[in-house]
Amino acid sequence: MALVLGTALVVPSTSHATHLEAKMYGVDNWNLDCPGNSLNWSAQVDRWYDEIDDHGWYSRDGRFVDTAMDRDPFCDATQASPNCTDSSRLDDADAAMIFMHGSDSGDHWRGALRDSGGATVNDCWIDAPDASNDFGKGAELYAGDTDLEFLHFSSCNSMDDDNLTNAWRLFRDPSASTNAGLRLHQADGFHGFMWIGSSLRSDYEDFADDAFSVSIRESWMDNMYRTNMGDNNADQCPVAYAVGTNAADCFNRLDNERYNNIFSDPTSIGYYCYYFYDGCDPDGDGPFVDPNGN
């Protein structure tokens, strides 16, 4: 059963456009610079990328696989330097999907890059913010302060239960004050491990297709939930997450934004909310436990 929860921290207008952009960024083949086991991951994400283009709203604006998969396309120039280019790469899209190995690093997601960026950077990871590394203290990934509204993670541990109290920091505009600026609308990921395989490719196509007729949240939660995966008969546990000025705004976004029904940016982050499957039990983490205790 999908449950919802929101919590406070210390109706938007819709828009129509035919010039929206979709991008995909990720890794199939890791090299010796930043080692990792290689997978035919892009074949899965391609199904999302091709389908989102078929509805007359989004154009395919960038399929980036392996080449130059260092931190530069993902990191915010106000927080990490040199060469951070998210404003013209990841954050230039309206909808984007990141696919790469992921892990739970303290209280945030960490993505495994293919290239370290050489001696100048020497960093095989892209880090989302948490309380300890936020605002100039090591986090690199902040989304939405240029253009991005919807960010999807095809990556393990990208929305682990114990990280959800910090995930709202990803939505900040780090070049502005805490509650100012443009910002991301929704981020979707997984508690624990997610899975790669030919039988799962249609899930990504169905997710993109359905998200034009039902909310992005509903499509993600329905299409990405799986049971009996792998030798341990594990679950695949999707999580959908948003922010808003208050509880009504936050849930209105999660429950009603579609790829073809885009709200204006949240004017502040006064509340975060999320959907999850109670007790969902993946590999790579324990059963989902609501970090807010409900």
N, C-alpha and C positions, 0 to 999 in steps of 0.2 A: 504494500500500500504506500502510495506517495504521500508524505506528510509535508507540511510547510511550517516555516518558522521565520519570524522576523524579530529584530531587536533594535532599539534606539541607540544611537550614539549621542556623546555630550552635545479640471482633468486636462494632462498635457495635450497639446494639439498634435494631430497627425500630419504627416507630410506625404506627398507623392512625388516620385522622381523616376526617371528612366535612365539616369546616368550614374547609378550607383555602381560601386566597384567591389569585386570579391578577389581575395588573394589567398594563396596557400604557401606556407613556409615549413620546410622540414627536411628530414634526413632519412635516406634509405641505407646509405653505405658510410659507416664510420671509418676513418682512417687512423693511422698510428699517432697522429698529432693528438687527437681526442678519441681514444678507442671506445668501442661499443659494439654490441652484436648487431649485424646488419639484417634488415627485414625489408620486404617489398611493401613498405608502408604507404607509399604514394598511390599505389593502385587502389587502396581503400579511400583515401582522401580525394582522389580524382573523381570519384563518383559524386561526392558532395559538390566539388568545384564545377563539374559539367552540368549537374542538375540545376544549380542556382542560377545558371546562365539561361535556362530554358523558359523562363517565366516573364521575360520582357522588362524586368526591373534592374537586374544586375548584369554587368559584363565581366568576363574573366579578364582581370587586369594584371595577373602575375602568378605564374606557377614556378616557385623557386624550390628546387630539390637538390640537395648536396652542395651545389656550387656556392661558395662564399657563405656557408652556414656557420659564421662566427657570431659574436654577440651584436655586431653592428646593426643589422636590420631590426633588432628587437629593443635595444636599449635607448633610453631617453637622454638626450644630450645635456640636459640640465643636471643629471645625476651621475653620469658616467662619461668619461672621455679617454682617449680621443675617438673620433670617427663614428660616433653613434648617429644613426640615420633613420631612426624609427619614424620621424615626421614625413619622410618621403618613401618609406617602405611599409612596414606593418601598419603603422598608424595612419597611413594614407588611404587604406581600404575602408569600406563601410562595413563589410563582414569579412572575417579572416579566420583561418584555421591553422593552428600550429601543431605539427606532429614531430615528436622526438621522444626519446627515453626521458622519463621524469622520475623524480624522487621527492620525498618529504625531507626537507632540510630545516630542522628546527620547527618553526611555525609557518613555513612557506613552501611553495613549489619551487623546485630547481630543475631546469631543463638542460639536457646533455647536448652540447654543440658538437659539430664535426671538426671545426677548426678553432684553434686557440687565439688566432689573430696575431701570432708571432710574438717576438720579444717585447713589442710595445705594450701589448695587452696581456698575453699569456693567461687566458681565462677560458676554460673549457665549459663554462656554465653560464646560463642566464638565470638570474634570480629575481623572483617576485618579492615585493616588500612584506615585512612583518614589523612588529613593534621595535625589534632590536636593530634593524638595518634600514629603516625608513628614512627618507629625506637626507640624502648625502652620506649615508652610513653603510653603503654596500649594495642596496637594491638597485636594479637596473630597469626592470620592466614596469612601466606605467603606460596605460593604454587609454586612448580616447581624447587626449588633449589636442590632437590635430583633427581627426575625422572619425575614427573607428567607433562604431556603435555596438557591434556584436563580435565577441571573441570566443572561439571554440578551441578547446584543448583536446586533441587526440593524443593523450599523454598520461602515463601512470601517475597517480598521486597528485593530480592537478587540482583536485578539490577535496582533499582529505578532511575528515570531520574535524580534526583538531586544528586545522588551519582556517576554518571559516570565520572565526572571530577576527582574523586579520585580513581576509581576502578583499574587504572593501578598500584597502589601501591601494590595490591595483588600479582602482577607478579614479584615483586622484590626478589632478594636473599638478605635477611637482614644480612647475615654474611659477605657480600662483600660491596664494595663501591656502590654508587647509580646505576651506569650503568655497573656493572660487574657481572659475575657469570651466573649460569644456571637459567632458568626461564620458567614459564608457557607459553603456546602458546595461549590458548583460554579459556575463562570462559563464561558460558551461564547461564542465570537466568531469573527473571521475574520482570517487573515493576508492583508494587502493589501486590495484592493477586493472588496466583495460587490455583488450585483446586484439590481435591482428590475425586475419585469415581470410581466405577467399569467400567463405560463407558469411562473413560479416560486411562485405563491401556494399551489399544492397541496403544495409541499415543506414549508411551514410547518404546514399541516394534518396532513400525514403525520408530521412530527416530533412534534407533540403526541400524536397517536394512538399511535404506536409506543412512545413513552416510558412508557407504562403496561405494556408487555409485555416490553420490553428496556430496558437501562440508558439513562438520559438521554444519556450520552456516546455510546453506540452509535447511538442515533437521530439525534443531532445530526451525527455524523460521516458517517453514511450518507445522510441526507436533504439535507444542505447542500453536499455535494461535487458540483461541476459542472465540466465541461470545455467548451472551444470557446465561450467567452462573448465577445461583442462582436467588434469588427473585428480584434482581435489574437488571437482564438481562445484567450483566457486561461482559466485555471482559477479556480474559486471554492474557497477553501481554508479549511475549517472547522478550529477548534482547540477542544478541550475540556480544561478545567484544574480541578484540585482541590488542596486542602491536606489534611494529616493530621498526626497525632502522629508517625508514622514512615512508612516506605515501604509496609508492609503495609496500614496504615490508609488511606493516600492512594489506593492502587490499588484497594483493596476498595470505596472510595466511588465512584470513577470506573467501576468494572466492574459495580457492583451496585445503586447507587441508582437508583430509578425514581420517577416521580411518585407512585406508590402504594407505595413502599418507601423511606421516609425514615429515615435514620439520625439519631442524636443529634448535636449539634454537636461538631465537633472540639474537644477540650479544650485543644489547643495547636497551634501551627504549627511542627512540627519537620521538615516535608518538603513539597515541592510536586511535582506530577506532571501530565503532560499527554499528550494524543494529538494527532497531526498526520499529514499526508500528506507523506512525504519528497519533496522536490523540487517540491512543488506550486507552480505558477508563475502568480501572479495579475497583473492590472494593479495599479498602485499600489505595487508592491514587487517585489523580486527573488524567485527561487525560494526556498522555505522552506529555511533552514539551521538546524539544531539549535544553539541558543546554548550548549548544554552539551557540544557536540562529539562526540556519539555518533550 
